[in-house]
């Protein structure tokens, strides 16, 4: 999975989980939509999503198909 994420342009990927179950993922990439498309083509992604499905409450589809992008409002470099 790590190799697939790297090939797809996902860098510094992290997940954060609140006690109430809210999960936030963070990644850095030059092109978010392209990174999603590339990951979609990775065979390991389908296997991973199927295995993780029981742990997510989503409207429909796989967890990775229900991501909501949160806009960055502040960054101190």
PyMOL commands that set and color helices and strands:
alter all, ss='L'
color gray80, all
select helices_A, chain A and resi 2-7+32-40+43-55+63-66
alter helices_A, ss='H'
color red, helices_A
select strands_A, chain A and resi 11-17+23-28
alter strands_A, ss='S'
color yellow, strands_A
deselect
rebuild
show_as cartoon
